[in-house]
Amino acid sequence: MNIADLDTPAVIIDLDVMERNLARAAAYCQQHQLRLRPHTKTHKIPAIAQQQLAHGASGITVAKLGEAEVMRAAGITDMLIAYPIVGESKLRRLAALVPQAHITVALDSEEAARGISKAAQESGGTISVLVEVDTGLGRCGLAIGPAVSDLCHQVQDLPGLCLAGIMTYQGHIMGDAHAREKLTGEENSRLAILLALLDKAHLSCQIISGGSTPNFFLSHQILGINEIRPGTYVFNDLNTVMAQAAQREDCAMSVLATVVSTAVPKQMVVDAGSKSLSTDRLATGQSGFGQVQGAPELVVTGLSEEHGQIDVSRSQRKFSVGDRVRIIPNHVCTAMNLHDEAYGVRGDTVECLWPIAGRGKVR
């Protein structure tokens, strides 16, 4: 099949670019002796997770139990659920997963720990735990202080649980290379306090997990981190490019769209709207909802449900109804979650079709 045969809108994965991203990540982690546990929330495709494992990943990361169930059904047996699991129905599902895979769960409260302990006992197995610590993002995680060591000791004392280590997230380290260098230094100061606290409490942590795609290739500079959980690196997106962590040619995913109207001057409308590209803005503050691949001057300036409005005033090319473009989204993770399948291509040839099996698995 040729790309020209595909109906639109459609998710296109450039296999050459994706494989280059995977190989680069694997080589970096091997060079710096970092365990790579990629976050599959970006692609949500078991076949790509299997490729990440084949490139040396120690396991995978998921956000929700639904994603874990999809990946386990595909034969993957080592997963970190990087999200607190709360509620009886979720705990029953967690207990059902435990005999089938090595499961690690991140948490930041005694309440969550007690529930997960109960699930472990019901399963007859053991669940590993990472205690989540906030080092600057301000989302989840305990502040660095006695509460961290207290929760670690509580986890150690609860039946069915094994304290595996600490989870951090460096999503707050953003900006250009100079800004990231400065923020990394500040992060290391906080991590030094955390590591000293753990040592004083006689807590031996096998895993200190962290990292993010914008900081992927700075991970060896982050104090104490021995496992990283990037997700977007597999495809990259405009956010990654604007954070100076990738080039546009490193963006493997795009949304193929058809021009359906050129009636309004200086604008064309494509058949990929908010239900195909997502409404996420760029983290760096620039306007727009995506750019046309190979033509960064063509910005998606407006979205409604099924319409994408593209400013063509700066383009030398004249577009006609029926023309096709490939749009790099601002945020690939949310865009992937809007589609049922993705097409893997080399050049103009479609090599494979992957169901996006983890889409919509938000429970």
Summary of the structure (lengths in Angstrom):
residues: 363
radius of gyration: 21.6
end to end distance: 35.5
largest distance: 69.6
contacts: 1274
relative contact order: 0.16
helix: 36%
strand: 26%
